[in-house]
């Protein structure tokens, strides 16, 4: 689960979740948009390296050449999926 202590707005973090195979755990990256104060949930935006999912004129691509890419902890060019905005407890 997410240790939300120390996670600030627009910081890139990852959500650990177990896939259908008990031995396989995924770490899904996301960026924190805001915190819902009444529940302390985080509103997040999904990030993926699957650039084929790009929605033109909507999603954002972040690349190693971007000024803030090094601070993101992402390893490769990635897609910030603006249509993927869930809440995480």
C-alpha positions as CSV (number, residue, x, y, z in Angstrom):
1,X,0.0,0.0,0.0
2,X,1.0,3.6,-0.1
3,X,2.8,5.3,2.7
4,X,1.3,8.8,2.1
5,X,3.5,10.4,4.7
6,X,6.0,12.6,2.9
7,X,4.2,12.4,-0.5
8,X,3.5,15.9,-1.7
9,X,1.4,17.3,-4.6
10,X,2.9,16.5,-8.0
11,X,5.4,14.1,-6.6
12,X,5.8,10.8,-8.5
13,X,5.3,7.7,-6.3
14,X,4.3,4.1,-7.0
15,X,1.4,2.0,-5.8
16,X,2.2,-1.6,-4.9
17,X,-0.5,-4.0,-5.8
18,X,-0.5,-7.8,-6.1
19,X,-1.5,-9.1,-9.5
20,X,-3.4,-12.4,-10.1
21,X,-0.2,-14.4,-9.5
22,X,0.8,-14.3,-5.8
23,X,4.5,-14.1,-6.6
24,X,4.1,-11.1,-8.9
25,X,3.8,-7.6,-7.4
26,X,3.4,-4.6,-9.6
27,X,4.5,-1.1,-8.8
28,X,2.3,1.3,-10.7
29,X,3.7,4.8,-10.9
30,X,1.4,7.8,-10.4
31,X,1.6,11.5,-9.6
32,X,-0.3,12.9,-6.7
33,X,-2.7,15.7,-7.7
34,X,-4.2,16.4,-4.3
35,X,-5.4,14.9,-1.0
36,X,-9.1,14.6,-0.2
37,X,-9.1,16.0,3.4
38,X,-12.2,14.4,4.7
39,X,-11.0,10.9,3.9
40,X,-7.2,11.4,3.6
41,X,-7.3,9.7,0.2
42,X,-5.0,10.8,-2.5
43,X,-6.3,11.8,-6.0
44,X,-3.7,10.5,-8.4
45,X,-2.9,10.5,-12.1
46,X,-1.7,7.3,-13.6
47,X,1.7,7.1,-15.4
48,X,2.7,4.4,-17.9
49,X,5.6,3.7,-20.3
50,X,3.1,2.4,-22.9
51,X,3.1,5.3,-25.2
52,X,0.6,3.6,-27.6
53,X,-2.1,4.6,-25.1
54,X,-1.6,8.3,-25.8
55,X,-4.7,10.3,-26.2
56,X,-3.7,13.2,-28.6
57,X,-4.2,16.7,-27.3
58,X,-5.0,15.4,-23.8
59,X,-2.3,13.2,-22.2
60,X,1.3,14.4,-21.5
61,X,4.5,12.7,-22.4
62,X,7.5,13.2,-20.1
63,X,11.0,12.4,-21.4
64,X,14.5,12.2,-20.0
65,X,15.3,15.5,-21.7
66,X,12.7,17.3,-19.6
67,X,14.0,19.6,-16.9
68,X,12.2,17.8,-14.0
69,X,12.5,14.2,-15.3
70,X,15.5,13.3,-13.1
71,X,13.5,14.1,-9.9
72,X,10.6,11.9,-11.0
73,X,12.3,8.5,-10.4
74,X,10.9,7.3,-13.8
75,X,13.3,5.2,-15.8
76,X,12.1,5.8,-19.3
77,X,9.9,8.1,-21.4
78,X,6.5,7.9,-19.9
79,X,2.9,8.9,-20.5
80,X,0.9,10.9,-17.9
81,X,-2.6,9.6,-18.4
82,X,-4.9,12.5,-17.6
83,X,-7.9,10.3,-18.2
84,X,-6.8,7.9,-15.4
85,X,-7.5,9.8,-12.2
86,X,-8.5,7.4,-9.4
87,X,-8.4,7.9,-5.6
88,X,-6.1,5.8,-3.5
89,X,-6.8,5.2,0.2
